[in-house]
């Protein structure tokens, strides 16, 4: 192995921007704790596990089964 390498003729990876995109997402603590525990069991970083799970959901076009109830209007007074 060399002590130094010459990268002066190197060029950036043209596919790097397609690999991952940094986003801010708000997750509750129970969700983060779940993936951190899973991370300790598997040895896979928890953020990678979250990404893998979401990718699987997107690939299988999985949708949540949710029903929303309209809020009752509060009376003034």
mmCIF file of the N, C-alpha and C atoms, coordinates in Angstrom:
data_MODEL
# 
_entry.id   MODEL 
# 
loop_
_atom_site.group_PDB 
_atom_site.id 
_atom_site.type_symbol 
_atom_site.label_atom_id 
_atom_site.label_alt_id 
_atom_site.label_comp_id 
_atom_site.label_asym_id 
_atom_site.label_entity_id 
_atom_site.label_seq_id 
_atom_site.pdbx_PDB_ins_code 
_atom_site.Cartn_x 
_atom_site.Cartn_y 
_atom_site.Cartn_z 
_atom_site.occupancy 
_atom_site.B_iso_or_equiv 
_atom_site.pdbx_formal_charge 
_atom_site.auth_seq_id 
_atom_site.auth_comp_id 
_atom_site.auth_asym_id 
_atom_site.auth_atom_id 
_atom_site.pdbx_PDB_model_num 
ATOM 1   N N  . UNK A 1 1  ? 0.846   -1.181 0.000   1.00 0.00 ? 1  UNK A N  1 
ATOM 2   C CA . UNK A 1 1  ? 0.000   0.000  0.000   1.00 0.00 ? 1  UNK A CA 1 
ATOM 3   C C  . UNK A 1 1  ? 0.889   1.240  0.000   1.00 0.00 ? 1  UNK A C  1 
ATOM 4   N N  . UNK A 1 2  ? 0.529   2.206  -0.783  1.00 0.00 ? 2  UNK A N  1 
ATOM 5   C CA . UNK A 1 2  ? 1.326   3.426  -0.885  1.00 0.00 ? 2  UNK A CA 1 
ATOM 6   C C  . UNK A 1 2  ? 1.028   4.359  0.289   1.00 0.00 ? 2  UNK A C  1 
ATOM 7   N N  . UNK A 1 3  ? 1.977   5.211  0.593   1.00 0.00 ? 3  UNK A N  1 
ATOM 8   C CA . UNK A 1 3  ? 1.770   6.230  1.626   1.00 0.00 ? 3  UNK A CA 1 
ATOM 9   C C  . UNK A 1 3  ? 0.872   7.341  1.105   1.00 0.00 ? 3  UNK A C  1 
ATOM 10  N N  . UNK A 1 4  ? 0.972   7.638  -0.188  1.00 0.00 ? 4  UNK A N  1 
ATOM 11  C CA . UNK A 1 4  ? 0.167   8.684  -0.801  1.00 0.00 ? 4  UNK A CA 1 
ATOM 12  C C  . UNK A 1 4  ? -0.311  8.232  -2.170  1.00 0.00 ? 4  UNK A C  1 
ATOM 13  N N  . UNK A 1 5  ? -1.442  8.747  -2.573  1.00 0.00 ? 5  UNK A N  1 
ATOM 14  C CA . UNK A 1 5  ? -2.002  8.442  -3.887  1.00 0.00 ? 5  UNK A CA 1 
ATOM 15  C C  . UNK A 1 5  ? -2.240  9.747  -4.631  1.00 0.00 ? 5  UNK A C  1 
ATOM 16  N N  . UNK A 1 6  ? -2.128  9.698  -5.959  1.00 0.00 ? 6  UNK A N  1 
ATOM 17  C CA . UNK A 1 6  ? -2.333  10.880 -6.788  1.00 0.00 ? 6  UNK A CA 1 
ATOM 18  C C  . UNK A 1 6  ? -3.737  10.835 -7.390  1.00 0.00 ? 6  UNK A C  1 
ATOM 19  N N  . UNK A 1 7  ? -4.600  11.711 -6.923  1.00 0.00 ? 7  UNK A N  1 
ATOM 20  C CA . UNK A 1 7  ? -5.965  11.793 -7.441  1.00 0.00 ? 7  UNK A CA 1 
ATOM 21  C C  . UNK A 1 7  ? -6.158  13.005 -8.344  1.00 0.00 ? 7  UNK A C  1 
ATOM 22  N N  . UNK A 1 8  ? -5.062  13.609 -8.797  1.00 0.00 ? 8  UNK A N  1 
ATOM 23  C CA . UNK A 1 8  ? -5.168  14.824 -9.599  1.00 0.00 ? 8  UNK A CA 1 
ATOM 24  C C  . UNK A 1 8  ? -5.887  14.580 -10.930 1.00 0.00 ? 8  UNK A C  1 
ATOM 25  N N  . UNK A 1 9  ? -5.846  13.371 -11.449 1.00 0.00 ? 9  UNK A N  1 
ATOM 26  C CA . UNK A 1 9  ? -6.518  13.055 -12.707 1.00 0.00 ? 9  UNK A CA 1 
ATOM 27  C C  . UNK A 1 9  ? -7.857  12.365 -12.470 1.00 0.00 ? 9  UNK A C  1 
ATOM 28  N N  . UNK A 1 10 ? -8.247  12.264 -11.219 1.00 0.00 ? 10 UNK A N  1 
ATOM 29  C CA . UNK A 1 10 ? -9.517  11.615 -10.883 1.00 0.00 ? 10 UNK A CA 1 
ATOM 30  C C  . UNK A 1 10 ? -10.707 12.510 -11.213 1.00 0.00 ? 10 UNK A C  1 
ATOM 31  N N  . UNK A 1 11 ? -11.845 11.891 -11.339 1.00 0.00 ? 11 UNK A N  1 
ATOM 32  C CA . UNK A 1 11 ? -13.066 12.665 -11.585 1.00 0.00 ? 11 UNK A CA 1 
ATOM 33  C C  . UNK A 1 11 ? -14.155 12.143 -10.655 1.00 0.00 ? 11 UNK A C  1 
ATOM 34  N N  . UNK A 1 12 ? -15.109 12.982 -10.320 1.00 0.00 ? 12 UNK A N  1 
ATOM 35  C CA . UNK A 1 12 ? -16.178 12.555 -9.411  1.00 0.00 ? 12 UNK A CA 1 
ATOM 36  C C  . UNK A 1 12 ? -17.036 11.452 -10.031 1.00 0.00 ? 12 UNK A C  1 
ATOM 37  N N  . UNK A 1 13 ? -17.581 10.627 -9.187  1.00 0.00 ? 13 UNK A N  1 
ATOM 38  C CA . UNK A 1 13 ? -18.478 9.554  -9.636  1.00 0.00 ? 13 UNK A CA 1 
ATOM 39  C C  . UNK A 1 13 ? -19.748 10.190 -10.195 1.00 0.00 ? 13 UNK A C  1 
ATOM 40  N N  . UNK A 1 14 ? -20.068 9.962  -11.475 1.00 0.00 ? 14 UNK A N  1 
ATOM 41  C CA . UNK A 1 14 ? -21.255 10.596 -12.070 1.00 0.00 ? 14 UNK A CA 1 
ATOM 42  C C  . UNK A 1 14 ? -22.570 10.036 -11.515 1.00 0.00 ? 14 UNK A C  1 
ATOM 43  N N  . UNK A 1 15 ? -22.508 8.898  -10.846 1.00 0.00 ? 15 UNK A N  1 
ATOM 44  C CA . UNK A 1 15 ? -23.715 8.274  -10.310 1.00 0.00 ? 15 UNK A CA 1 
ATOM 45  C C  . UNK A 1 15 ? -23.923 8.559  -8.826  1.00 0.00 ? 15 UNK A C  1 
ATOM 46  N N  . UNK A 1 16 ? -22.998 9.245  -8.198  1.00 0.00 ? 16 UNK A N  1 
ATOM 47  C CA . UNK A 1 16 ? -23.055 9.462  -6.751  1.00 0.00 ? 16 UNK A CA 1 
ATOM 48  C C  . UNK A 1 16 ? -24.327 10.181 -6.316  1.00 0.00 ? 16 UNK A C  1 
ATOM 49  N N  . UNK A 1 17 ? -24.784 11.157 -7.071  1.00 0.00 ? 17 UNK A N  1 
ATOM 50  C CA . UNK A 1 17 ? -25.980 11.898 -6.682  1.00 0.00 ? 17 UNK A CA 1 
ATOM 51  C C  . UNK A 1 17 ? -27.239 11.033 -6.762  1.00 0.00 ? 17 UNK A C  1 
ATOM 52  N N  . UNK A 1 18 ? -27.210 10.007 -7.565  1.00 0.00 ? 18 UNK A N  1 
ATOM 53  C CA . UNK A 1 18 ? -28.368 9.132  -7.709  1.00 0.00 ? 18 UNK A CA 1 
ATOM 54  C C  . UNK A 1 18 ? -28.476 8.114  -6.576  1.00 0.00 ? 18 UNK A C  1 
ATOM 55  N N  . UNK A 1 19 ? -27.396 7.899  -5.872  1.00 0.00 ? 19 UNK A N  1 
ATOM 56  C CA . UNK A 1 19 ? -27.377 6.846  -4.864  1.00 0.00 ? 19 UNK A CA 1 
ATOM 57  C C  . UNK A 1 19 ? -28.281 7.157  -3.681  1.00 0.00 ? 19 UNK A C  1 
ATOM 58  N N  . UNK A 1 20 ? -28.058 8.260  -3.041  1.00 0.00 ? 20 UNK A N  1 
ATOM 59  C CA . UNK A 1 20 ? -28.845 8.620  -1.867  1.00 0.00 ? 20 UNK A CA 1 
ATOM 60  C C  . UNK A 1 20 ? -29.024 10.133 -1.825  1.00 0.00 ? 20 UNK A C  1 
ATOM 61  N N  . UNK A 1 21 ? -30.101 10.539 -1.190  1.00 0.00 ? 21 UNK A N  1 
ATOM 62  C CA . UNK A 1 21 ? -30.386 11.961 -1.030  1.00 0.00 ? 21 UNK A CA 1 
ATOM 63  C C  . UNK A 1 21 ? -30.634 12.219 0.449   1.00 0.00 ? 21 UNK A C  1 
ATOM 64  N N  . UNK A 1 22 ? -30.004 13.235 0.974   1.00 0.00 ? 22 UNK A N  1 
ATOM 65  C CA . UNK A 1 22 ? -30.160 13.584 2.375   1.00 0.00 ? 22 UNK A CA 1 
ATOM 66  C C  . UNK A 1 22 ? -31.492 14.300 2.565   1.00 0.00 ? 22 UNK A C  1 
ATOM 67  N N  . UNK A 1 23 ? -32.287 13.818 3.521   1.00 0.00 ? 23 UNK A N  1 
ATOM 68  C CA . UNK A 1 23 ? -33.557 14.446 3.851   1.00 0.00 ? 23 UNK A CA 1 
ATOM 69  C C  . UNK A 1 23 ? -33.684 14.513 5.367   1.00 0.00 ? 23 UNK A C  1 
ATOM 70  N N  . UNK A 1 24 ? -34.532 15.394 5.810   1.00 0.00 ? 24 UNK A N  1 
ATOM 71  C CA . UNK A 1 24 ? -34.853 15.465 7.228   1.00 0.00 ? 24 UNK A CA 1 
ATOM 72  C C  . UNK A 1 24 ? -36.222 14.839 7.400   1.00 0.00 ? 24 UNK A C  1 
ATOM 73  N N  . UNK A 1 25 ? -36.314 13.901 8.336   1.00 0.00 ? 25 UNK A N  1 
ATOM 74  C CA . UNK A 1 25 ? -37.577 13.224 8.579   1.00 0.00 ? 25 UNK A CA 1 
ATOM 75  C C  . UNK A 1 25 ? -37.770 13.129 10.091  1.00 0.00 ? 25 UNK A C  1 
ATOM 76  N N  . UNK A 1 26 ? -38.975 13.359 10.530  1.00 0.00 ? 26 UNK A N  1 
ATOM 77  C CA . UNK A 1 26 ? -39.267 13.296 11.962  1.00 0.00 ? 26 UNK A CA 1 
ATOM 78  C C  . UNK A 1 26 ? -39.895 11.947 12.276  1.00 0.00 ? 26 UNK A C  1 
ATOM 79  N N  . UNK A 1 27 ? -39.227 11.189 13.152  1.00 0.00 ? 27 UNK A N  1 
ATOM 80  C CA . UNK A 1 27 ? -39.699 9.872  13.565  1.00 0.00 ? 27 UNK A CA 1 
ATOM 81  C C  . UNK A 1 27 ? -39.875 9.869  15.071  1.00 0.00 ? 27 UNK A C  1 
ATOM 82  N N  . UNK A 1 28 ? -40.881 9.148  15.547  1.00 0.00 ? 28 UNK A N  1 
ATOM 83  C CA . UNK A 1 28 ? -41.058 9.100  16.996  1.00 0.00 ? 28 UNK A CA 1 
ATOM 84  C C  . UNK A 1 28 ? -39.995 8.183  17.608  1.00 0.00 ? 28 UNK A C  1 
ATOM 85  N N  . UNK A 1 29 ? -39.778 8.355  18.909  1.00 0.00 ? 29 UNK A N  1 
ATOM 86  C CA . UNK A 1 29 ? -38.705 7.638  19.588  1.00 0.00 ? 29 UNK A CA 1 
ATOM 87  C C  . UNK A 1 29 ? -38.891 6.129  19.563  1.00 0.00 ? 29 UNK A C  1 
ATOM 88  N N  . UNK A 1 30 ? -40.127 5.660  19.659  1.00 0.00 ? 30 UNK A N  1 
ATOM 89  C CA . UNK A 1 30 ? -40.377 4.215  19.642  1.00 0.00 ? 30 UNK A CA 1 
ATOM 90  C C  . UNK A 1 30 ? -39.933 3.597  18.323  1.00 0.00 ? 30 UNK A C  1 
ATOM 91  N N  . UNK A 1 31 ? -40.162 4.314  17.227  1.00 0.00 ? 31 UNK A N  1 
ATOM 92  C CA . UNK A 1 31 ? -39.746 3.818  15.913  1.00 0.00 ? 31 UNK A CA 1 
ATOM 93  C C  . UNK A 1 31 ? -38.228 3.756  15.821  1.00 0.00 ? 31 UNK A C  1 
ATOM 94  N N  . UNK A 1 32 ? -37.571 4.806  16.252  1.00 0.00 ? 32 UNK A N  1 
ATOM 95  C CA . UNK A 1 32 ? -36.106 4.836  16.217  1.00 0.00 ? 32 UNK A CA 1 
ATOM 96  C C  . UNK A 1 32 ? -35.536 3.742  17.117  1.00 0.00 ? 32 UNK A C  1 
ATOM 97  N N  . UNK A 1 33 ? -36.101 3.589  18.322  1.00 0.00 ? 33 UNK A N  1 
ATOM 98  C CA . UNK A 1 33 ? -35.639 2.540  19.241  1.00 0.00 ? 33 UNK A CA 1 
ATOM 99  C C  . UNK A 1 33 ? -35.780 1.161  18.617  1.00 0.00 ? 33 UNK A C  1 
ATOM 100 N N  . UNK A 1 34 ? -36.903 0.923  17.940  1.00 0.00 ? 34 UNK A N  1 
ATOM 101 C CA . UNK A 1 34 ? -37.132 -0.367 17.283  1.00 0.00 ? 34 UNK A CA 1 
ATOM 102 C C  . UNK A 1 34 ? -36.025 -0.655 16.272  1.00 0.00 ? 34 UNK A C  1 
ATOM 103 N N  . UNK A 1 35 ? -35.732 0.304  15.401  1.00 0.00 ? 35 UNK A N  1 
ATOM 104 C CA . UNK A 1 35 ? -34.727 0.088  14.366  1.00 0.00 ? 35 UNK A CA 1 
ATOM 105 C C  . UNK A 1 35 ? -33.316 0.038  14.950  1.00 0.00 ? 35 UNK A C  1 
ATOM 106 N N  . UNK A 1 36 ? -33.066 0.753  16.048  1.00 0.00 ? 36 UNK A N  1 
ATOM 107 C CA . UNK A 1 36 ? -31.749 0.661  16.699  1.00 0.00 ? 36 UNK A CA 1 
ATOM 108 C C  . UNK A 1 36 ? -31.551 -0.720 17.322  1.00 0.00 ? 36 UNK A C  1 
ATOM 109 N N  . UNK A 1 37 ? -32.593 -1.266 17.939  1.00 0.00 ? 37 UNK A N  1 
ATOM 110 C CA . UNK A 1 37 ? -32.496 -2.621 18.495  1.00 0.00 ? 37 UNK A CA 1 
ATOM 111 C C  . UNK A 1 37 ? -32.267 -3.637 17.376  1.00 0.00 ? 37 UNK A C  1 
ATOM 112 N N  . UNK A 1 38 ? -33.004 -3.481 16.292  1.00 0.00 ? 38 UNK A N  1 
ATOM 113 C CA . UNK A 1 38 ? -32.836 -4.365 15.146  1.00 0.00 ? 38 UNK A CA 1 
ATOM 114 C C  . UNK A 1 38 ? -31.419 -4.237 14.579  1.00 0.00 ? 38 UNK A C  1 
ATOM 115 N N  . UNK A 1 39 ? -30.890 -3.025 14.624  1.00 0.00 ? 39 UNK A N  1 
ATOM 116 C CA . UNK A 1 39 ? -29.536 -2.760 14.155  1.00 0.00 ? 39 UNK A CA 1 
ATOM 117 C C  . UNK A 1 39 ? -28.512 -3.526 14.985  1.00 0.00 ? 39 UNK A C  1 
ATOM 118 N N  . UNK A 1 40 ? -28.706 -3.541 16.301  1.00 0.00 ? 40 UNK A N  1 
ATOM 119 C CA . UNK A 1 40 ? -27.779 -4.264 17.177  1.00 0.00 ? 40 UNK A CA 1 
ATOM 120 C C  . UNK A 1 40 ? -27.839 -5.764 16.905  1.00 0.00 ? 40 UNK A C  1 
ATOM 121 N N  . UNK A 1 41 ? -29.024 -6.274 16.612  1.00 0.00 ? 41 UNK A N  1 
ATOM 122 C CA . UNK A 1 41 ? -29.191 -7.709 16.332  1.00 0.00 ? 41 UNK A CA 1 
ATOM 123 C C  . UNK A 1 41 ? -28.548 -8.111 15.009  1.00 0.00 ? 41 UNK A C  1 
ATOM 124 N N  . UNK A 1 42 ? -28.688 -7.242 14.004  1.00 0.00 ? 42 UNK A N  1 
ATOM 125 C CA . UNK A 1 42 ? -28.260 -7.600 12.651  1.00 0.00 ? 42 UNK A CA 1 
ATOM 126 C C  . UNK A 1 42 ? -26.871 -7.083 12.284  1.00 0.00 ? 42 UNK A C  1 
ATOM 127 N N  . UNK A 1 43 ? -26.416 -6.051 12.982  1.00 0.00 ? 43 UNK A N  1 
ATOM 128 C CA . UNK A 1 43 ? -25.139 -5.436 12.621  1.00 0.00 ? 43 UNK A CA 1 
ATOM 129 C C  . UNK A 1 43 ? -25.247 -4.478 11.453  1.00 0.00 ? 43 UNK A C  1 
ATOM 130 N N  . UNK A 1 44 ? -26.475 -4.159 11.058  1.00 0.00 ? 44 UNK A N  1 
ATOM 131 C CA . UNK A 1 44 ? -26.714 -3.217 9.961   1.00 0.00 ? 44 UNK A CA 1 
ATOM 132 C C  . UNK A 1 44 ? -27.092 -1.870 10.582  1.00 0.00 ? 44 UNK A C  1 
ATOM 133 N N  . UNK A 1 45 ? -26.498 -0.766 10.143  1.00 0.00 ? 45 UNK A N  1 
ATOM 134 C CA . UNK A 1 45 ? -26.843 0.536  10.709  1.00 0.00 ? 45 UNK A CA 1 
ATOM 135 C C  . UNK A 1 45 ? -28.353 0.804  10.645  1.00 0.00 ? 45 UNK A C  1 
ATOM 136 N N  . UNK A 1 46 ? -28.887 1.442  11.696  1.00 0.00 ? 46 UNK A N  1 
ATOM 137 C CA . UNK A 1 46 ? -30.338 1.618  11.783  1.00 0.00 ? 46 UNK A CA 1 
ATOM 138 C C  . UNK A 1 46 ? -30.893 2.465  10.650  1.00 0.00 ? 46 UNK A C  1 
ATOM 139 N N  . UNK A 1 47 ? -30.139 3.464  10.187  1.00 0.00 ? 47 UNK A N  1 
ATOM 140 C CA . UNK A 1 47 ? -30.638 4.288  9.086   1.00 0.00 ? 47 UNK A CA 1 
ATOM 141 C C  . UNK A 1 47 ? -30.723 3.464  7.798   1.00 0.00 ? 47 UNK A C  1 
ATOM 142 N N  . UNK A 1 48 ? -29.800 2.538  7.620   1.00 0.00 ? 48 UNK A N  1 
ATOM 143 C CA . UNK A 1 48 ? -29.843 1.645  6.470   1.00 0.00 ? 48 UNK A CA 1 
ATOM 144 C C  . UNK A 1 48 ? -31.061 0.739  6.559   1.00 0.00 ? 48 UNK A C  1 
ATOM 145 N N  . UNK A 1 49 ? -31.362 0.236  7.759   1.00 0.00 ? 49 UNK A N  1 
ATOM 146 C CA . UNK A 1 49 ? -32.541 -0.612 7.946   1.00 0.00 ? 49 UNK A CA 1 
ATOM 147 C C  . UNK A 1 49 ? -33.823 0.137  7.624   1.00 0.00 ? 49 UNK A C  1 
ATOM 148 N N  . UNK A 1 50 ? -33.907 1.384  8.073   1.00 0.00 ? 50 UNK A N  1 
ATOM 149 C CA . UNK A 1 50 ? -35.089 2.199  7.778   1.00 0.00 ? 50 UNK A CA 1 
ATOM 150 C C  . UNK A 1 50 ? -35.212 2.382  6.269   1.00 0.00 ? 50 UNK A C  1 
ATOM 151 N N  . UNK A 1 51 ? -34.100 2.679  5.606   1.00 0.00 ? 51 UNK A N  1 
ATOM 152 C CA . UNK A 1 51 ? -34.114 2.858  4.155   1.00 0.00 ? 51 UNK A CA 1 
ATOM 153 C C  . UNK A 1 51 ? -34.536 1.568  3.449   1.00 0.00 ? 51 UNK A C  1 
ATOM 154 N N  . UNK A 1 52 ? -34.006 0.428  3.890   1.00 0.00 ? 52 UNK A N  1 
ATOM 155 C CA . UNK A 1 52 ? -34.363 -0.849 3.275   1.00 0.00 ? 52 UNK A CA 1 
ATOM 156 C C  . UNK A 1 52 ? -35.848 -1.140 3.437   1.00 0.00 ? 52 UNK A C  1 
ATOM 157 N N  . UNK A 1 53 ? -36.382 -0.855 4.619   1.00 0.00 ? 53 UNK A N  1 
ATOM 158 C CA . UNK A 1 53 ? -37.804 -1.092 4.866   1.00 0.00 ? 53 UNK A CA 1 
ATOM 159 C C  . UNK A 1 53 ? -38.666 -0.199 3.973   1.00 0.00 ? 53 UNK A C  1 
ATOM 160 N N  . UNK A 1 54 ? -38.322 1.076  3.916   1.00 0.00 ? 54 UNK A N  1 
ATOM 161 C CA . UNK A 1 54 ? -39.096 1.997  3.081   1.00 0.00 ? 54 UNK A CA 1 
ATOM 162 C C  . UNK A 1 54 ? -38.974 1.640  1.605   1.00 0.00 ? 54 UNK A C  1 
ATOM 163 N N  . UNK A 1 55 ? -37.789 1.216  1.172   1.00 0.00 ? 55 UNK A N  1 
ATOM 164 C CA . UNK A 1 55 ? -37.599 0.813  -0.223  1.00 0.00 ? 55 UNK A CA 1 
ATOM 165 C C  . UNK A 1 55 ? -38.464 -0.402 -0.547  1.00 0.00 ? 55 UNK A C  1 
ATOM 166 N N  . UNK A 1 56 ? -38.520 -1.356 0.398   1.00 0.00 ? 56 UNK A N  1 
ATOM 167 C CA . UNK A 1 56 ? -39.360 -2.538 0.197   1.00 0.00 ? 56 UNK A CA 1 
ATOM 168 C C  . UNK A 1 56 ? -40.831 -2.141 0.081   1.00 0.00 ? 56 UNK A C  1 
ATOM 169 N N  . UNK A 1 57 ? -41.266 -1.221 0.941   1.00 0.00 ? 57 UNK A N  1 
ATOM 170 C CA . UNK A 1 57 ? -42.652 -0.742 0.867   1.00 0.00 ? 57 UNK A CA 1 
ATOM 171 C C  . UNK A 1 57 ? -42.925 -0.092 -0.483  1.00 0.00 ? 57 UNK A C  1 
ATOM 172 N N  . UNK A 1 58 ? -41.994 0.723  -0.950  1.00 0.00 ? 58 UNK A N  1 
ATOM 173 C CA . UNK A 1 58 ? -42.175 1.404  -2.235  1.00 0.00 ? 58 UNK A CA 1 
ATOM 174 C C  . UNK A 1 58 ? -42.160 0.410  -3.394  1.00 0.00 ? 58 UNK A C  1 
ATOM 175 N N  . UNK A 1 59 ? -41.254 -0.565 -3.341  1.00 0.00 ? 59 UNK A N  1 
ATOM 176 C CA . UNK A 1 59 ? -41.140 -1.540 -4.431  1.00 0.00 ? 59 UNK A CA 1 
ATOM 177 C C  . UNK A 1 59 ? -42.397 -2.400 -4.542  1.00 0.00 ? 59 UNK A C  1 
ATOM 178 N N  . UNK A 1 60 ? -42.999 -2.728 -3.396  1.00 0.00 ? 60 UNK A N  1 
ATOM 179 C CA . UNK A 1 60 ? -44.206 -3.563 -3.425  1.00 0.00 ? 60 UNK A CA 1 
ATOM 180 C C  . UNK A 1 60 ? -45.478 -2.716 -3.463  1.00 0.00 ? 60 UNK A C  1 
ATOM 181 N N  . UNK A 1 61 ? -45.293 -1.400 -3.542  1.00 0.00 ? 61 UNK A N  1 
ATOM 182 C CA . UNK A 1 61 ? -46.410 -0.445 -3.607  1.00 0.00 ? 61 UNK A CA 1 
ATOM 183 C C  . UNK A 1 61 ? -47.374 -0.641 -2.431  1.00 0.00 ? 61 UNK A C  1 
ATOM 184 N N  . UNK A 1 62 ? -46.798 -0.971 -1.266  1.00 0.00 ? 62 UNK A N  1 
ATOM 185 C CA . UNK A 1 62 ? -47.575 -1.183 -0.060  1.00 0.00 ? 62 UNK A CA 1 
ATOM 186 C C  . UNK A 1 62 ? -48.179 0.137  0.412   1.00 0.00 ? 62 UNK A C  1 
ATOM 187 N N  . UNK A 1 63 ? -49.410 0.069  0.848   1.00 0.00 ? 63 UNK A N  1 
ATOM 188 C CA . UNK A 1 63 ? -50.103 1.257  1.353   1.00 0.00 ? 63 UNK A CA 1 
ATOM 189 C C  . UNK A 1 63 ? -50.662 0.964  2.725   1.00 0.00 ? 63 UNK A C  1 
ATOM 190 N N  . UNK A 1 64 ? -50.693 1.973  3.555   1.00 0.00 ? 64 UNK A N  1 
ATOM 191 C CA . UNK A 1 64 ? -51.284 1.839  4.881   1.00 0.00 ? 64 UNK A CA 1 
ATOM 192 C C  . UNK A 1 64 ? -52.795 1.761  4.764   1.00 0.00 ? 64 UNK A C  1 
ATOM 193 N N  . UNK A 1 65 ? -53.379 1.014  5.659   1.00 0.00 ? 65 UNK A N  1 
ATOM 194 C CA . UNK A 1 65 ? -54.828 0.979  5.740   1.00 0.00 ? 65 UNK A CA 1 
ATOM 195 C C  . UNK A 1 65 ? -55.224 1.910  6.878   1.00 0.00 ? 65 UNK A C  1 
ATOM 196 N N  . UNK A 1 66 ? -55.669 3.096  6.522   1.00 0.00 ? 66 UNK A N  1 
ATOM 197 C CA . UNK A 1 66 ? -55.986 4.104  7.539   1.00 0.00 ? 66 UNK A CA 1 
ATOM 198 C C  . UNK A 1 66 ? -57.376 4.660  7.274   1.00 0.00 ? 66 UNK A C  1 
ATOM 199 N N  . UNK A 1 67 ? -58.015 5.056  8.339   1.00 0.00 ? 67 UNK A N  1 
ATOM 200 C CA . UNK A 1 67 ? -59.272 5.788  8.188   1.00 0.00 ? 67 UNK A CA 1 
ATOM 201 C C  . UNK A 1 67 ? -59.216 6.973  9.140   1.00 0.00 ? 67 UNK A C  1 
ATOM 202 N N  . UNK A 1 68 ? -59.557 8.120  8.622   1.00 0.00 ? 68 UNK A N  1 
ATOM 203 C CA . UNK A 1 68 ? -59.502 9.353  9.402   1.00 0.00 ? 68 UNK A CA 1 
ATOM 204 C C  . UNK A 1 68 ? -60.910 9.766  9.775   1.00 0.00 ? 68 UNK A C  1 
ATOM 205 N N  . UNK A 1 69 ? -61.067 10.150 10.993  1.00 0.00 ? 69 UNK A N  1 
ATOM 206 C CA . UNK A 1 69 ? -62.337 10.683 11.436  1.00 0.00 ? 69 UNK A CA 1 
ATOM 207 C C  . UNK A 1 69 ? -62.221 12.200 11.520  1.00 0.00 ? 69 UNK A C  1 
ATOM 208 N N  . UNK A 1 70 ? -63.178 12.899 10.964  1.00 0.00 ? 70 UNK A N  1 
ATOM 209 C CA . UNK A 1 70 ? -63.109 14.356 11.065  1.00 0.00 ? 70 UNK A CA 1 
ATOM 210 C C  . UNK A 1 70 ? -63.222 14.792 12.518  1.00 0.00 ? 70 UNK A C  1 
ATOM 211 N N  . UNK A 1 71 ? -62.480 15.812 12.871  1.00 0.00 ? 71 UNK A N  1 
ATOM 212 C CA . UNK A 1 71 ? -62.536 16.359 14.228  1.00 0.00 ? 71 UNK A CA 1 
ATOM 213 C C  . UNK A 1 71 ? -63.864 17.059 14.451  1.00 0.00 ? 71 UNK A C  1 
ATOM 214 N N  . UNK A 1 72 ? -64.360 16.921 15.639  1.00 0.00 ? 72 UNK A N  1 
ATOM 215 C CA . UNK A 1 72 ? -65.594 17.650 15.980  1.00 0.00 ? 72 UNK A CA 1 
ATOM 216 C C  . UNK A 1 72 ? -65.210 19.117 16.212  1.00 0.00 ? 72 UNK A C  1 
ATOM 217 N N  . UNK A 1 73 ? -66.046 19.992 15.720  1.00 0.00 ? 73 UNK A N  1 
ATOM 218 C CA . UNK A 1 73 ? -65.793 21.429 15.896  1.00 0.00 ? 73 UNK A CA 1 
ATOM 219 C C  . UNK A 1 73 ? -66.008 21.796 17.354  1.00 0.00 ? 73 UNK A C  1 
ATOM 220 N N  . UNK A 1 74 ? -65.105 22.601 17.865  1.00 0.00 ? 74 UNK A N  1 
ATOM 221 C CA . UNK A 1 74 ? -65.231 23.063 19.256  1.00 0.00 ? 74 UNK A CA 1 
ATOM 222 C C  . UNK A 1 74 ? -66.216 24.218 19.308  1.00 0.00 ? 74 UNK A C  1 
ATOM 223 N N  . UNK A 1 75 ? -66.966 24.241 20.351  1.00 0.00 ? 75 UNK A N  1 
ATOM 224 C CA . UNK A 1 75 ? -67.881 25.377 20.514  1.00 0.00 ? 75 UNK A CA 1 
ATOM 225 C C  . UNK A 1 75 ? -67.142 26.521 21.203  1.00 0.00 ? 75 UNK A C  1 
ATOM 226 N N  . UNK A 1 76 ? -67.393 27.724 20.748  1.00 0.00 ? 76 UNK A N  1 
ATOM 227 C CA . UNK A 1 76 ? -66.756 28.905 21.343  1.00 0.00 ? 76 UNK A CA 1 
ATOM 228 C C  . UNK A 1 76 ? -67.412 29.224 22.675  1.00 0.00 ? 76 UNK A C  1 
ATOM 229 N N  . UNK A 1 77 ? -66.614 29.449 23.675  1.00 0.00 ? 77 UNK A N  1 
ATOM 230 C CA . UNK A 1 77 ? -67.227 29.894 24.911  1.00 0.00 ? 77 UNK A CA 1 
ATOM 231 C C  . UNK A 1 77 ? -66.689 29.206 26.035  1.00 0.00 ? 77 UNK A C  1 
# 
